[in-house]
Amino acid sequence: MPLDKLRELQSQRLREAVERAYKSGGFFYRRMRDHGVSPSDITSVDDLSALPTFRKEDLRANEAEYPPIGDYRSVGLERSVRLATSTGTTGRPTITIWTANDLDIDYEIAARRYWREGVRPGHVIANAHPGYLNGGQAIVSGAAEKMGCLPISLGPPEDDAAVEKALRTIESIPIDHWHTMPAGAARIREVAERIGWTGKLPEVAAMTPMRQYSAISAGLECIGTLGGSCSPQDYRGAHIAEDYAIVEAVDDVTGLPVPDGQRGRFLCTSLGRENPMLRFDLNEVIRLDRSPCPCGETHVRGFWEGRMQDVITVEGTWILPIDVWFELEDGQEFVLVRTGDAQDALEVRVENASEDLAERLRARTGVQVTVTSVEVGSLPRAAYKSMRVVDERP
Ligand SMILES: [Zn+2]
């Protein structure tokens, strides 16, 4: 969509979202009232900064205050068609509900990502994504169905017996794609080898900087799949579905937008939904690129840089694990060490660090760097969301 048309659409959908959230009389109404903002103040995308931001802990507090699901939604359980919880990797999970309209939007955006990754109508998808209260599996299947694919929901690969049963069931069906988490993929491959299964297997894709930049999420409670990359190997970032979201990168202190190409706090406003989220502060770091993309898509590209809690400020510069990661070999473990609230050098520990690593990191980040090489196997192994920063403040 041409950019002027896109801005028009965003402004119209933003007005609708603000109106809807305000009228519901709950969480968003109170926050707008307390900030002295009313829907008539928001006429276009340019007025967005007048709205207050909120964080996940505000949603948690709201759910506790107004059980069972809080009052931050315009539409409640009675008009919902699905319920799931967030992963809860950063605290107690929050509840997510979808209306039929909102679910269809999530399918649409996820389908765009799958399409960029090569999924086409008619493909068969083995879906072993975490399920049950985790909403991921159902979204994968719904998006695949919307595309005209055949998703087979195998259930999460919880134990070897479950995996064996699933593999036997699909033995003679040609699989085009797998959807599963890395740990699940590893288990499926192990079992397949043991039982002599010969079908297409999921790749155990290690997390790399390339993968970190290839997709972006604003959390299941806002927009689970916000965007995907048109060409991950070129580090182009993830095209954000701007017809369904406005993404901002703002200064941590002033709250004002940072220039394109610079890191800022990641804010997301959902558009077109019956349960809108207005300026959700994900407590994460994003960089935006609005320059024309070689692929022809007009939507902005976002680079997910990491979590705010992992930011180490060295002489005023935000350093994140991905800055170090870029200079390492695949699978080489590392941690950044937080030595104070403001540091004058970046301190990193790397397993089997190469001689020139400190110099390369200095060149990449522009700050002083101290590298300590440690024995292979001595650093903690990465879990689902790995801990790359250790706190050693006095
Ligand atoms: Zn592109």
Residues whose N, C-alpha, C, O or C-beta is under 5 A from the ligand:
A	BS01	ZN	C230 C293 C295 E297
